[in-house]
Amino acid sequence: MLVVNAHSRQGRRHYDAVRSRLLAAGFDLLGAYPVERPRELERHLAAAADLEPDLLVAGGGDGTIGTAARLLAHRDIALGLLPLGTTNNFARTVGVPLDLDAAVAVLTDGTVVDVDLGLVGDMRFTNHVGIGLSADIMLRTPPRLKKVVGRLAYPLTALALLARHRPLRATVRAQGREHEFLTHQLYVANGGYHAGRPITADADADDRLLVAYPVGGPTRRGLLRDTARNATTGHRRTLGDEPFLAVGQLWLDTDRPAQVEVDGEPYGRTPIRIGLDPNALRVMAPAGTLDR
């Protein structure tokens, strides 16, 4: 089965080419769906999964891939990734190339591996949970602004919010210990990438670990400095470095109820429990990828 988010510019532009490449590669397509309306994407993915194909190929960004992953959790269906988004964090984590021909080659010549999904409450996620400024941005970015300037609406909203944003005192309880952070932003990641950049050199989605880390301290300048630092040095850092906390599950609370976003979608407020669903998802990865 092939389901492509054709509402996005890349999905709309590449759908015909993707379908042709899969047919040329010898796949027997039970169905192929270019989904123009975002609200219908989950329904089409669910209908595709209900036909029980060996492989469900999802084309789109992290939102599309995350929706497919939740629907395929603990099912004997492999998820194939066609990274057609902006950051493509999960595809990068799994090692799927961003080049379209190379991504199709993974579907034909790759291997199936089982990877972990994160759990917040009873909701599974592929990439991250964000507490603080990132969640406020998701909730407060005006829909009209997004229509006019696209993804640029998020940094514009961030600049407006940052001027009056107050830091959070976040308490993370894990492995019998308590860790406290005073920060504008805290992330808990399942995969190895955020915003298209490595979190650390040794974080991935098949290690039975979540990675909790603040971005900056109580000052706005620290938030901006650490955002830039993380983007440029993540590939040189390890999970043993400060301020990373690598654990299997955690409880997170804040000094005041704080907004939470899960893979870029509003979820609720703190306090929350975040855990792992080990080996929950079968996914096509490049040949030679280790399955732990």
N, C-alpha and C positions, 0 to 999 in steps of 0.2 A: 504494500500500500504506500502511496505517496500523498502527503498532505503538506501544502506549502502556504504559508501566510502571504497571500498575494496583496494584502492591504499595504504592506511595506513596499517601498520603492524597489529594493533589490529583489524581493520575492516576485513582484509583478514582472520585473524585467527578465528574470532568469527562469521562470516556471517552464516555459516551452523547452528551453535548452536542457533543463534538468530532466524532464520527462524523456526527451530524446536520448540523452546520455544513458539513462537507466535501461531503456529498451535496447539500445545498441550494445549495452554490456550484458544482455541476455536475461534480464529480470522479467519474470512473468507478473505483470501488474494486475492485481485484482481490482484496482481502482486508483484514480488519481484526482486529487481535489485541489484546485486553487481557491483558497478561501478569501473572499474580498472583505467580509465584515468581521471585525475582531470578535464580536460577541458570539459568532457562530463557530469560532475556531475549536473550542473545547468539544462542542457537539460533533463536529466532523472527525476530530481525533478519536473520540469515544466510539463513533460508528465504525471507523476504520479498525480500531482494536477489536471490536466485537466480531469482526469477520475472521479473527485469529490468524493473521498472516504470520509467516516466519519472521518477517522483517517489516517494521513500520518506519518509513523514512520521513522525517519531519524537517521541513525547510523553513528557516526563520531565525529570529534572534533568541536571546535567552528566555524571554517570556514564552515563546512558542515551545522551545525545548523543555522548559520547566513544566508546562502543562502536559506535554506528552509523557514526561518522566513520571509524573504523579499518576497518570492513567495506566501506565505500564508496570508500575511497581508490583513485584512478585507475580508477574505473569510470564509465561513461556514465549515471550515475543521480544525479539531484539530491537532496540532503537537505533536507527541510523541517523546520523547528524549531517545536515547540509547547512553550514553556518552562513546565514544570510543577514545577520544583524550587524550592529555597530561594534559591540565589544566581544561577543561570542565567548564569554567566559567559560562555559561548560565544555564547549568544543576544544578550546585551548587546554583545559585541564585534562581531557581525555587524550589529547594529542592529535585530534583531527585537523588536518591542514585547512586553511582558510581559502585556498585556491579551489575552485569548483571541480575541476577535473581530478585533482588530487583527492578531494573529499569523496568523489564517486569511486575512485580507485580503492579507498578504504572499504567501501561497501562490497566491492567485488573480491578484494584480496586480503582484507583484514581478518581480525579474529574477534570472537565474542568474549567480553570480560564482564564480570559482575562488579558493580561499584556501589558505594554507599550513597544514601540520601540522608539529608538532615531532617529532623523532626522538631517542629515547634507546635506544642499542643498535639493535635492529631493531623497537622498539615505537613506534608513532605516538601522539601525544597532541594534544589540542586546546588545553589551557589552560596547565598549568605542571608543572614538576618542583620538588619541595621536598626540601631536605636539612637535617637537624637536627631541631629540636623537632617540627615538623609530622609528620615521618615516624615519630618515636617515639610520638606521640599515636595515629596510625593503627594502630600495632602493639599498643599497650598499653591501649587503651580496652576495658574488660571488656564482652563481648557482653551479659551480664546487665544491666549498667548501661544500655546502649543500648536494651534492650527496655523498661526501666522509665521512663527520662527522655528518650529520643529523642536529638536532636542536642545537647541540653544535656550529654550525656555527654562530648563532646569538650572543651569549656572546663573542665569539672570535672577531667578527666584532665590537661589542660594545667597547671592550677594545682598539682596534686599533683606532676607531673613537674618543673615549673619550679624548685621548691625545691631540687632536687638535680641539675639539668641543668648540664653543663659546656659552655662555649663551644667551638666548633670553629675551628681555623685552616684556612680554605679557600683553596685556590690555584686561580685560574681562568686558563687559558692560551688566548689568542685573538689572532689577527692578529699573531702574532710577539711578543706582549707577555705579561707575567705580572702578575696582580693578586692581592693577598692580602687576605683579610678575616678578622678575628677576631670571630665572631658566634655566636649561638645558632641562627640561622635564615638560610638562603639560598634564594632562589627563582630559577628560570629560567623566564620566561614566554614563551609564543607569542602569546597573545591580549592584549587590552587591559584585561581586568578580573580582579580577584582578590577573593574573598569578597564579590562583588556590588558592588565599588567600582572606579573607574578606577585603573589603575596609574599612567599618565601621560595627558596630554591627546592624545598623538600616537602611542600604541602601538596596533597592531591586528594582525589575523591575515593581512594581505595585503601586508606590507611587506618580506618576506624577512629579517626580523630576529628574533632572540631577545633578551630583556631579562633580564640577570642583575642581581640586587641583594640585598644583605644587609638584614635587618631588625634594626636596632640593632647595638651593638657587643658587648663581652664581658660587660656587666652585665645582670642581669635587668631592672633598671629601664629600661635603654636599649631592650630588646626591647619592653617594654610601651609606652614612650613613642613609639617609631617605629611600632608597630602602630597606635596611635591616630592618629598623624600621617599615615600612609599612607592610612588610611580617610577622613580629612577633607580632605586637600589634594591627593590624586592628580590631580584634574581641573585643577589649576592648575600642575602640574609637567610638564616635558618630558624627552625622552630625553637631552638634553644636560646635565641637572642631575646633581649628585652624589646618590646613589652609583651611578646606573644605568650599565650597560655594555651597549650595543646592538651585537650582532655576528651573523654568519651561522652560526657554529658555535663550540664551545668544548670544552675538556677541563677536567674538574673533579676535584680531589683534595683530601683532607683529612688532617690530621695523625694521625688514627686512622680506621679504617673507620667510615663513618657511614651510617645508614639513609636510604633514598631512597623517596619516594612520588611517583607519577605520577598527576596528576589525582585525588588522594585515595585511590589504591590502592597498597599496598606493592609495591615493584619489586625492591629489592636493596640493595647497598651501593656506596659510592664505592671506587675511582675510576670515573668514567663519562665517556663522550663524549656530548654533546648537539648535535644538528644540526637541519636543516630539510629537509622534503620540500616544495619549492615547488609552489604551485598543485595540490596533491594532491587537493583535495576540491571538488566542485561543490555549492553551497549556495544556497538561495533567500534573497534579501535584499530589502530594500525597494526599490521603483522608484527609479532615479536613483543607486543605489550604484555607485561606480566599480570596474571590474574591472581590476586592474593586472597 
